Amino acid sequence: MEADPTKAYNQDDATGFIRLNGLRLKVAALDPRICHGKPVVRGTRMSVSLIVGSLAGGMSFEEVEKEYGVTQDGIRAALKFAGELVDQEEHHPLAPAAK
């Protein structure tokens, strides 16, 4: 699979890892058969967005581990992926609000 320059992250076919911003992340394949192609924690069917959303909703690392069967390393990988993805976003300042 050739890298898609329109996407912030791409599958590295040689290793099965996702490459984001030059980093090889411990997040699994972008497989359309798994979670509709969303990035998932390697070895699970748990999407990065589910893990991050659960933590943002107040769950602890331990609760996420128990509920979704992911390791703390997998949780950290999901957070790193989300952080790197946000870092790649372009920021467009809004005009000041009219008075």
Order of alpha helices (4+ residues) and beta strands (2+ residues): beta-beta-beta-alpha-alpha-alpha
